[in-house]
Amino acid sequence: MGPLDGVKVVDLTKAVAGPYAAMMLGDLGADVIKVEPPETGDEARQWGPPFLDNESSYFLSVNRNKRSIGVNLKSEDGRSILFKLIERADVFLENFKPGTTIRLKIDYGTFRRINPRLLYCSISGFGQDGPYVDRPGYDIVAFAMGGIMSITGEAGRPPVKMGVPVADIGAGMFAAYGIVAALLERQKSGRGQHIDVSLLDSQVSWLTYQAGYYFATGKNPERLGSAHSTIAPYQAFKAKDGYFMLAIGNDEQWKDFCDALDLEELKVRPQLRTNPARVRNRIKLERLLQRIFIKKKVENWLSILEKAGVPSGPVNTISDVFRDPQVLHRKMLQKINHPKIGSINVVGIPVKFSATPGAILRAPPMLAEHTEEILTELGYTGQQVKELRARKAIG
């Protein structure tokens, strides 16, 4: 019984941001019904390779703990099914381009008349208003426009994207956060509301201390590779056989670091004694330490640093991550059974609850896998289901 047990979610999203938000709700116990076009389904079902038995690994990564119903929303019968779902729903998610839901007559105003308690969450590139409202929104565009791309990468080289779609995932997380907050508010007021989340807003909010740097100095932060703009040494270094991360967050840790490596002269040097001094002399410090670290292997340095209590760690590959004993202990790798593929690996749930933990109970659904099951719950008879299928209202 997860903390969101009993919450009914209708998920009319595709790609990443919306499905990720709905998956987070499903992981915590919500009953998530994914509404998909009967012929094609969520566009992410075609994103690949790789595929596992013709199922997209991309789709599988963000759609567990959901049931899929194939509904043709261009038909009156299909729209009637969606309206019946909305009557019973607590939450509705959509990530159409702003204005599309009004044209389709599935906007918040329409649904509010059907279910005044409904929490209607819209996820878009730039939000439901403003001068960019009509622009199409994609993860990489929001990442670039939100400022983070300008500070990602190495000095003197082009800006680079992150290895995962952070604007999509960030917006999905903010959507889930907003929905849970709105559920709590609804307990007091009894009313639903419209939740408006944009990819661009999520990226701007993530600027945090980098925005603070700009506000304080009027200067744009620079690209520093793996280094930190206000803490040093706090970056990846190359060892004899690879890279590791060194994260010295305060002056006591700097002293411990120098003691562990027998660097007494550096510990007392005025240019390096305090963090502000080390930041001002970052380049010289980086070169000095790099000449030291290149002499031994990663595991040698990490052993020394761990014994001294200095924050550090390997730069893991993805395969390294899912062999890591801490990751495995925290159950961040789990196996579930897919009805078509069989046993598949999935990433675990990051939030742990002592009394009402989340759980991965459903594999990512096949397209329209639960159509009859869901329609039966809505009161449709077997004959009615056959007729709906004959009229191509469902998949």
N, C-alpha and C positions, 0 to 999 in steps of 0.2 A: 504494500500500500504506500505508494510514493506520496510526497507532499501535495501533488496536484491530482491525486486520485479523485475521480468524479467530475473533473473539468473536461468539457467537450469542446474540441477544437476542429474547425473546418479550415483546411489548408488548401487554398487555391493559388499557391505559389509555384515557381519553377526556378531552375538554375541553382543558386547557392544561398543567397541571403535569407530568403523566406523559408526554404526547406530547412536551413540550419536552425532558425528560430523555432520552427515547429518541432524539429527533432529534440531540441532542448526541453521543450514542454513535454514531449512524449517520454523522454528519459526520466522525467520526474513524476510520471504516472498519469498524465493527461491522455484521454482517448482522442487520438489525432486521426481524422479522416482526410486523406489526400484526394482531392477532386482533380481528375486528369482528363484531357481530351481522349476519347476512346481509341482513336486511330494511332496517335503518336505518343501520347503521354507527355510527361515532363520532358523538355528538350534535353535535359542532362542524361536521359536514358540513351541518347545517341553520342554522348561525348566519350570518345576513345579513339584508338585503343589505349589501355588494355580493357578487354572484356572477359568476363568469366561466364562461359556457357551463354554467350550473347547478352549478358547483363553487364552494363557499364560499371566499372569499379568506381568511377566518379560518383554516379548516382547512388551506389551502395553506401558511399561514405557519409552521406548527409540525409538519409531517408529511413533510418531504422525506427522502430516503435511507432509505425503508422499503418493504417489500412488504406488500400487504394480502391476507389470507385471510378469507373469510366463513365463520364457524363458529357453528352453533347449539349453545351449551353446555348447553341444556336437554335435548338428546338424548344418549343413550348413545354413539352414533356420534361426535357432535361432541366429547364429553368425551374419547373415545378418541384423537381427533386431537390435542387439546391435550396429552394425556399423552405422546404420541409426540414432540411438539415439545419438551416438558420434558425428556425423556430425553436429547436432544441439546443442550440449551441450556446456556449459561453464566450467563445472567441472565434473570430474570423480573420484570416490573414490573406492579403493579396499583395502582389508586387507588379501590377500593371503600370504602364506609363500613365501619369496623372491625366485624368479626363476619360480614360478608357472605361472605367467602371460606370461612369455616368451614362456613357453611350450604350453600355450593355445593360443598364438599369440594375446593376448590382452594387450601387454606391452606398455609402453610409446612410444617407437620408432614406433610401428605399428600405434597407435592412432594419433601420431603427424603428420604422413603422411596424415591421413584422415582429421584432424582438427588442423592446426598449432596453433590456439589460445586456444587450450584446456589446462586447468589446471588439471593435473593428480596427485592425492594425494594417496600415498601409506602409509598405517599404518601397522606396524609389531612389533614383539617383540623386535628386536634388530637393526632394520634399514636395508637398502639395501646393506650395505657393512660391512666389518670388520670380525674378526675371529669368531664371533658368528652368522654370517648371515644365516647359515643353521639350526640353532636351532629353534624348535617350541617355540613360545612366548605366555605366559599366564599372566594374570594380577598378580596373586599371586607370580609368579616367578620373574617378573620385580620388584614388590614391595619388595621382599626379596633382590634381587641383587642390587637394587638401593640405599640401605642403610637405608631407612625409617623404615623398619621392625625392624632393630637392635635397634632403639631408641623408639619403640612403645611398651608400656606395663609398668609393674612395676619393680622396682629394685629387683634383686634376683629371678625373675620369668621368664618363657620363653617369647620370643618375640611373639607378637600376630598380626593378620591381622586387617585391618580396617573393619568397618562395611559395607562399600560399596567398589566396585572395583576401587580404586583410580587411579591405573596405567592405566586402560582402560579409565576412565572418563577424566583423565588428558591428555592422548594422544588424545582423541577425541576433547577436548577443544583446544589443540595446533594445531590440524589439521584444525579446523574451523578458528582459528586465522590466520594460515598460508594461508589458501585459500582466506580469505578476503583481506589480505595484497597483495597476488598475483593478485587478481582482480584489486586492486588499481594500482599496477605496470603495469598491462596489458593495462590500459587506456593510459599510457604514451608510452609504447614500442610496443603495438600491438601483442606481442608474448605470447605464453603459456609457461609453464615450469612444471617440475616434483617436487613435494613437498614430502619429505621423512620424516616421523614422526615415532618415535619408543617409545614403552612403557618404555623401560629402560631410554632413554634420558629424558623423561618427569619426571620420578621419581628422577633422578640425579638433574635436574633443580630445583625440589621442595626442595632440601636440604637447600638452602638459608643460614640462619644464623647458622644452624648446620654445614654446610660445612665451614662457616666462623670461627666457634669455632675450628674446626679441623685445618684449615689453620693457625690460630693464635697460637695454643698451641701444635699441633702435637699429641693431644690425641683424642681418640674416645669419642664422647658424650655418656652419659649413659642413660638408661631408667629411667624415672622419673614419670611414671604414668601420671597424669593430670598436673603435675607441669611443670614450664618453666625453661630452663637451665640458663637463664641470667636475669630473673626478679622474684622478690619475694615480698610478697606472690601473686602467680599467678597460682591458681590451684583449684580443686574441694575440698570442705570440707563437712564432714558429719554433718548434723543437727539432731535434734531429730527424724524427720520423713522422712529423705531423704537427697539428695545431692544438693548443689548449687555451682556455680562457682564464685570465687572472683578473680578479675583481677586488681591489683593495679600496674599501669604502671609507676608511677613516685613518687617522694618524697612528693609532695603536696597532692596527693591522699592518701599517707600513713598518713599524718597529719590529713586529713579529716576523714579517717577511725578511727584513734585513738580517735579523738574528739567524733565521733558518738558513739563509744562503751565505752567512758569514760576510755580510756587506756592511761592516761597522762604519766605514768611511762615508757611505751613502746615507746612512741613518742620521748622521750628525751634520751633513752638508747643508748649509743654510738654504740653498736653492731647492732642496728636496725635503726639508724637514716637515713642512705642512702641505696640506692638499692644495691650497691656492698657489703655493710656490711650485708644486709639482705640475699643476695645470699650465702655469706660465712657461714652464720648461719642459713641456710634454715631449717635444720632438727629440731633444737631447736625451731625455730619460728613456724614451722608447728605443732609440738606437743603442744606448748603453745596455739595457736589459736584453735586447735581441741578441747582442754579441755573446751574452752569457747563456741564454736559453738554447741556442742552436747547438750547444755542445753535448746535450743529453737527450734521451728519448722522453716522450710525453709521460709515460708511466713513472719514470724516475722523478720528474719534476712534481707530478701530482702527489706522489708518495711523500716527498719532502714537505710540500705545502699543506697537505692534509694533516700531517703530524703537528705542524705549527699552528693549525687552526686558521690558515689563510684561505679565504674563499677562492675556489678554483674548480675547474672541471674540464673534461675533454670536449672537443667540438665533435659531437657524435654524428655519424651518418644515420639515416632512418633505420637501417638494419641494426645499428648499435643501440638505438633508442629502445627497440623492442626485444633486446637481450639484457637491458639494464636491470639489475636486481631491484632497484627502488621502483622503477616503472612497473615491473611485474608484481611486486609486493602490493602496490597501490591499485592493482587490477585495472591498469590502463591499457592492457591488451586482453581482449575477451574473444571467445569463440561462440558463434551462434549458428543454428541450422537454418539454411535457406531452402525453401521448398523445391527449388530447381537445381541449385548449385551444390547443395550439401553444406558441409561445415565451412564457414568463412571466418576470417579474423576481422575484428572491428576495434576501433579505439574505444576505451572505457569512458565512464562518466567522471568528470573531474571534480564535481561537488559531492562531498560525502556527508550524509546525515546519520546521526546516532540512532534516531528513533524511526524515521520514515525514509529509508534510503531509496534512491532511484534504482531502476533496473532495466536491462535490455531484454525485453520479453518478446519482441517481434523483429524478425528479419526485415530488411528493406523489402517492400512489397513488389510483386510483379504487377505489371499494368493491369488495372481493373480486377485484381485478384479477389477483392472482397465485395464486389458489386452486389451480388445476390444477398450476401449476409447483411449488408448495410440496409438494402432496400427492405428486407424482411423486418429489420428493426424499426423501419419507418412505417410499417403497416401494409406494405405491398404484398399481394398474394403471388403465388407461383405463376398463375396465369397472367397476371398483370406484368410480371417481369418478362415473360415471354413476349408479350405484346410490345412492351417498351423496346425490347431488343429487335423485334421485327421492324419497328419504326425507326430504328437506329438512333434512339434517344440515349442508349447506354451501350457500354462495351462489354 
